[in-house]
Amino acid sequence: MGAGAPVSPLSAGSLAQLTLSLLFIVGLIFAISWLLKRFRIAVPNGRGEMSVLDEVAVGPRERVVLIRVGDAQVLIGVGASGVVALTPLAAPIALKPAQAAPVFADRLRELMKRPGSGA
């Protein structure tokens, strides 16, 4: 056997490389989905008669959410125990115009500029 001998596609080295590549890809998919959930990048806001206007975290698993239902606004609490209607608002809250979500490349560039990021 010389140096130019072809490697069998079913050799232990090839199978190990294939397995590690697949595990890396699956891990990358899970990491991206976690990031999307964590930073709420791809959360639909709603376009019909009901939509989420704003929300604020008040604990690790608790949020207060302002929703629009038709022409009315309702404040609800969302937590591990479920959803609780806090109060319907008599007068709608005027919200500031939403800023456009930063593009992924802009967010990455911003993170790379931080001290200690190695860039």
C-alpha angles and dihedrals in degrees: 000000000000133000091265095059112125118246115238112245088226096055120125092249093053093047092048091050091048092049093049091048092052092047090050092051093048090048090050091052091052092047093051092048090050090051092049091052094042096051095031091231099151103033113132114230098203129252103205132071092306128051143152109253101180142339139193130197113235097175141359092285102011129091138173110221130194111209132183118223110183105308095337129086124216129192113217136178119226120195145141090282094054141264123322125190104229101183143323109238118238093206120032117245114242107228127204114251111274116253117233112262111253116256114250092246091054092049091049092048090050092051092047091055093057117108113265094024092114095241 
